[in-house]
């Protein structure tokens, strides 16, 4: 490994409420090995390792959110027989 090279470990943790993307640099293979063991304990087996020089990174994220509509608001209100007007 060259003097300025390091390893970048990239992985994602997700739950029902959260999604976390981690990009962590490591200087040595020993540090990287320890980190991989930790991921194994967490049952995270989908990750990427990049070897390279220290870099500046820019991250762009696009999130599409949709409002959750509950069942009550989906139902249309029942029509009233007499909306409050007096009939003649």
MIDOSE-1310 file (N, C-alpha, C; in nm, 2 decimals, decimal comma, always signed):
residues 88
xxxx	+0,09/-0,12/+0,00/+0,00/+0,00/+0,00/+0,09/+0,12/+0,00; +0,06/+0,22/-0,08/+0,13/+0,34/-0,09/+0,11/+0,43/+0,03; +0,20/+0,53/+0,05/+0,20/+0,61/+0,17/+0,06/+0,68/+0,20; +0,00/+0,74/+0,10/-0,12/+0,81/+0,11/-0,25/+0,73/+0,09
xxxx	-0,23/+0,60/+0,06/-0,35/+0,51/+0,04/-0,42/+0,48/+0,17; -0,55/+0,46/+0,17/-0,62/+0,41/+0,28/-0,74/+0,34/+0,23; -0,81/+0,27/+0,32/-0,93/+0,19/+0,28/-1,05/+0,27/+0,33; -1,16/+0,26/+0,24/-1,29/+0,32/+0,28/-1,39/+0,21/+0,28
xxxx	-1,45/+0,20/+0,39/-1,56/+0,10/+0,41/-1,69/+0,17/+0,40; -1,78/+0,12/+0,31/-1,91/+0,19/+0,29/-2,02/+0,08/+0,31; -2,11/+0,11/+0,40/-2,22/+0,02/+0,43/-2,34/+0,09/+0,48; -2,45/+0,02/+0,47/-2,58/+0,09/+0,51/-2,65/+0,00/+0,62
xxxx	-2,70/+0,08/+0,71/-2,79/+0,02/+0,82/-2,93/+0,07/+0,80; -3,03/-0,02/+0,81/-3,16/+0,03/+0,79/-3,25/-0,04/+0,89; -3,35/+0,04/+0,94/-3,46/-0,01/+1,02/-3,59/+0,04/+0,97; -3,69/+0,01/+1,04/-3,83/+0,07/+1,00/-3,83/+0,22/+1,00
xxxx	-3,76/+0,28/+1,09/-3,76/+0,43/+1,11/-3,64/+0,50/+1,05; -3,53/+0,44/+1,03/-3,41/+0,51/+0,99/-3,33/+0,43/+0,88; -3,25/+0,51/+0,81/-3,16/+0,45/+0,71/-3,03/+0,53/+0,73; -2,92/+0,46/+0,76/-2,79/+0,53/+0,78/-2,69/+0,47/+0,69
xxxx	-2,63/+0,56/+0,61/-2,52/+0,53/+0,52/-2,39/+0,57/+0,58; -2,29/+0,48/+0,60/-2,17/+0,51/+0,67/-2,05/+0,49/+0,57; -1,96/+0,59/+0,57/-1,84/+0,58/+0,49/-1,73/+0,61/+0,59; -1,65/+0,50/+0,62/-1,55/+0,51/+0,72/-1,41/+0,48/+0,67
xxxx	-1,31/+0,57/+0,69/-1,17/+0,55/+0,64/-1,09/+0,47/+0,74; -1,01/+0,38/+0,69/-0,91/+0,30/+0,77/-0,78/+0,31/+0,71; -0,68/+0,33/+0,80/-0,54/+0,34/+0,76/-0,47/+0,21/+0,73; -0,51/+0,10/+0,81/-0,44/-0,03/+0,80/-0,54/-0,14/+0,77
xxxx	-0,48/-0,25/+0,72/-0,57/-0,37/+0,70/-0,62/-0,43/+0,83; -0,54/-0,41/+0,94/-0,58/-0,46/+1,07/-0,71/-0,38/+1,12; -0,71/-0,25/+1,10/-0,82/-0,17/+1,14/-0,95/-0,21/+1,06; -0,93/-0,23/+0,93/-1,03/-0,27/+0,84/-1,09/-0,41/+0,88
xxxx	-1,00/-0,50/+0,91/-1,04/-0,63/+0,95/-1,13/-0,63/+1,08; -1,09/-0,55/+1,17/-1,17/-0,53/+1,30/-1,31/-0,48/+1,27; -1,31/-0,38/+1,18/-1,44/-0,32/+1,14/-1,53/-0,42/+1,07; -1,47/-0,50/+0,98/-1,55/-0,60/+0,91/-1,61/-0,71/+1,01
xxxx	-1,53/-0,74/+1,11/-1,58/-0,83/+1,22/-1,70/-0,77/+1,29; -1,69/-0,64/+1,32/-1,81/-0,57/+1,38/-1,93/-0,58/+1,29; -1,91/-0,56/+1,16/-2,03/-0,56/+1,07/-2,09/-0,70/+1,07; -2,00/-0,80/+1,08/-2,04/-0,94/+1,08/-2,13/-0,97/+1,20
xxxx	-2,09/-0,91/+1,32/-2,17/-0,93/+1,44/-2,30/-0,86/+1,43; -2,31/-0,75/+1,35/-2,44/-0,68/+1,33/-2,52/-0,74/+1,22; -2,47/-0,85/+1,16/-2,54/-0,92/+1,05/-2,55/-0,83/+0,92; -2,45/-0,74/+0,90/-2,44/-0,66/+0,78/-2,34/-0,73/+0,69
xxxx	-2,39/-0,78/+0,58/-2,30/-0,85/+0,49/-2,29/-0,79/+0,35; -2,35/-0,67/+0,34/-2,35/-0,60/+0,21/-2,27/-0,47/+0,23; -2,15/-0,47/+0,18/-2,07/-0,35/+0,20/-1,97/-0,34/+0,08; -1,91/-0,22/+0,07/-1,81/-0,19/-0,03/-1,68/-0,14/+0,03
xxxx	-1,57/-0,19/-0,02/-1,44/-0,15/+0,03/-1,37/-0,08/-0,09; -1,32/+0,04/-0,07/-1,25/+0,11/-0,18/-1,11/+0,14/-0,12; -1,01/+0,12/-0,20/-0,87/+0,15/-0,17/-0,83/+0,27/-0,25; -0,78/+0,37/-0,18/-0,73/+0,49/-0,26/-0,68/+0,60/-0,17
xxxx	-0,65/+0,71/-0,23/-0,59/+0,82/-0,16/-0,71/+0,90/-0,09; -0,67/+0,98/+0,01/-0,77/+1,06/+0,08/-0,83/+1,15/-0,03; -0,96/+1,16/-0,02/-1,04/+1,23/-0,13/-1,14/+1,32/-0,06; -1,17/+1,43/-0,13/-1,28/+1,51/-0,09/-1,41/+1,46/-0,15
xxxx	-1,51/+1,45/-0,08/-1,64/+1,39/-0,13/-1,75/+1,48/-0,12; -1,84/+1,48/-0,22/-1,96/+1,55/-0,22/-2,07/+1,45/-0,23; -2,17/+1,46/-0,15/-2,28/+1,37/-0,15/-2,41/+1,44/-0,18; -2,48/+1,38/-0,28/-2,61/+1,43/-0,32/-2,72/+1,33/-0,29
xxxx	-2,82/+1,37/-0,22/-2,93/+1,28/-0,18/-3,06/+1,33/-0,23; -3,14/+1,24/-0,29/-3,27/+1,27/-0,33/-3,37/+1,18/-0,25; -3,46/+1,24/-0,18/-3,56/+1,17/-0,10/-3,70/+1,21/-0,15; -3,78/+1,10/-0,18/-3,91/+1,12/-0,23/-4,01/+1,08/-0,11
xxxx	-4,07/+1,18/-0,05/-4,16/+1,15/+0,06/-4,30/+1,16/+0,02; -4,38/+1,07/+0,06/-4,53/+1,07/+0,04/-4,60/+1,07/+0,17; -4,71/+1,15/+0,17/-4,78/+1,16/+0,30/-4,86/+1,03/+0,32; -4,86/+0,98/+0,44/-4,93/+0,86/+0,47/-5,08/+0,90/+0,49
xxxx	-5,17/+0,83/+0,43/-5,31/+0,86/+0,45/-5,38/+0,75/+0,52; -5,44/+0,78/+0,63/-5,50/+0,67/+0,71/-5,64/+0,64/+0,65; -5,69/+0,52/+0,69/-5,82/+0,47/+0,63/-5,94/+0,57/+0,65; -5,94/+0,64/+0,76/-6,06/+0,72/+0,79/-6,06/+0,84/+0,69
xxxx	-5,95/+0,90/+0,66/-5,95/+1,01/+0,57/-5,97/+0,97/+0,43; -5,95/+0,84/+0,39/-5,98/+0,79/+0,26/-6,13/+0,78/+0,23; -6,21/+0,76/+0,33/-6,35/+0,74/+0,32/-6,42/+0,87/+0,30; -6,51/+0,87/+0,21/-6,59/+1,00/+0,18/-6,70/+1,01/+0,28
xxxx	-6,72/+1,13/+0,33/-6,82/+1,15/+0,43/-6,96/+1,12/+0,37; -7,05/+1,07/+0,46/-7,18/+1,03/+0,41/-7,26/+1,16/+0,39; -7,35/+1,16/+0,29/-7,43/+1,27/+0,25/-7,54/+1,28/+0,36; -7,57/+1,40/+0,40/-7,68/+1,42/+0,49/-7,81/+1,43/+0,42
xxxx	-7,91/+1,37/+0,48/-8,04/+1,37/+0,42/-8,10/+1,52/+0,41; -8,08/+1,59/+0,52/-8,12/+1,73/+0,54/-8,01/+1,81/+0,58; -7,95/+1,89/+0,49/-7,83/+1,96/+0,53/-7,85/+2,08/+0,62; -7,97/+2,09/+0,68/-7,99/+2,20/+0,77/-8,08/+2,31/+0,72
xxxx	-8,13/+2,29/+0,59/-8,22/+2,39/+0,53/-8,36/+2,34/+0,56; -8,45/+2,44/+0,58/-8,59/+2,41/+0,60/-8,66/+2,39/+0,47; -8,74/+2,28/+0,47/-8,81/+2,25/+0,34/-8,95/+2,32/+0,35; -8,99/+2,37/+0,24/-9,12/+2,43/+0,24/-9,23/+2,34/+0,20
